[in-house]
Amino acid sequence: FLNKQNHEKRSQQPPRLGETIPYVSNIWQYMTNNRLFMTRVRQILKDTPIAQCQLGPMNTYLVTGNSNVSLIFRSSFTSEPWILRILENAGGYTSTDMAHYYADGSGATSRPRRGPSELLPPEKRIWHTSHRMHDDTLIHARPINAFATSFQGFFAQELEAFPADEWVENIQIFSFLKSNMTAAATRAVVGPRIMDQNPDFIDAFWQYEKTPATLAFGLPPWINRRAVRIRDRFGAMCREWYELADRDFDWTGPDRQADWEPNFGSQVSKGLALWAKSFAFSSQSIGGAFALLLSGLHSNVIPICGWVMFELLQNPELYLAVKEEISEAEITNQASKVYFDHQKLTSLPLLQSVFTEVMRLHVSVLITRTSTENITIAGYTLPKGSIVQAPTEVAHLDESTWGKPGHPASEFWGYRHVKEIETTDETGNVVNKLEFFMSGKTGSFFPYGGGISICAGRFIANAEVLLAVSMLISRFDIEFVEWVKLDGSFSERAAIDDIRYANAVAKPPDRDMKVRWRRLW
Ligand code: HEM
């Protein structure tokens, strides 16, 4: 009987998210009212761990549940079709350069996938070499430490533009972060020249920042002409910067090994340029690759940082507790300058808990994979080539995983990911201290995705968020004044996620927080 039931389930189809106008309603709602779309997705996934959904021309399977989500991070799934869409539509790569990707079916792992490309020499395997380049320039300790040092230096310069010991009025936190973190992190990664060459660089970036998700997953570029124009404008800034940087750089000189130098910036940027050159990419595609790198760098970190600041400033008790905790990571160097040990910051339990909570509530992305073989999920057998999506928002808001008495999963609670443990201090006294805990939640918390395609910039992102927040709250006295709309006019309500961002990973706030502040040091 059980066998018969299982067989019936395998030949059945999972329930379907309804549409009033076939092929149109879901994709339209997804792009224009993502909040409502996700509410419907959450609703259907309450009753079933897998549901079908027509998103424009694509039939997708939406999945939830720890084991189902973990399954799509395994090697029977690939994210390559999605990356192709991003590179082609959002990066604006040329068709000649895209041809390298289409011709290489060997995948990103060291062992090539079986098929016609499996005999390609390792240096011609574009997916694999790109992955290795990310490992070398974004994952290893050296580039992360180098980023933490240079970001801290540049962000400190931004902060020191404010007079010490004087109250400054009318600071809009999110708008401040958008300008000043963008400036500091851009200099840290690609050096100062791109901003010197383009006085409107920051504006052009924040125009561009909205386009990658729309161009990659929404309307095709030939309809979405405005987004294409914005992409091409920012891409041109990156291309022109790259052409000059490459012309002036001595690739055989000592700066090739420097952690940071003013021409190309960091090893992240030199690694990307060298890798692209090794495939003889055009400057247009290299410009697009840098535009996407800068988008990865700023578009998620800065909204997340904004939300952390908003939450702390709304909760004075939590603010003070975090302020006290981060003092443990302060170091005074020989020049008597105070700076932060970024590794220490990532081990502070309360700060980690607040950061995790903000990522849980404000990262919203459909992690998308295509199956490379027939696969059974939640009892349904899906054919090879099926598109499977795991919405972070469903897993991240699941009441049974995250809810605590008095603290529903939908609400921010800074202490959600810490527990108090008894321990003994250096003098042998029993003391209580907080410990961060988060184990066993791979399929319930995946703001950085998972498997081989997991976000390559996650360690840099962690360092940047924690450093920026720590620098702000340790160096300033900050007082909340009022909520304002993004144009600076008064708002009666607090910020919520900006509805205009669909599948944009970190959702920015739709309101800003006006504060006054005084720099202490
Ligand atoms: C809070 C900040 C960030 C979040 C939430 C985030 C999230 C993500 C997500 C969800 C993916 C797709 C993963 C998947 O499909 O499994 C991704 C990919 C990626 N991210 Fe991030 N990201 C952040 C910051 C960054 C930064 C700072 C950089 C670069 C410096 C970066 C570079 C990348 C790259 C290169 C990939 C593609 C990885 C691959 O396909 O191999 N990200 N990110």
Residues whose N, C-alpha, C, O or C-beta is under 5 A from the ligand:
A	BS01	HEM	S79 L293 G296 L297 N300 V301 I304 V365 P447 Y448 G449 G450 I452 S453 I454 C455 A456 G457 R458 I460 A461 V505
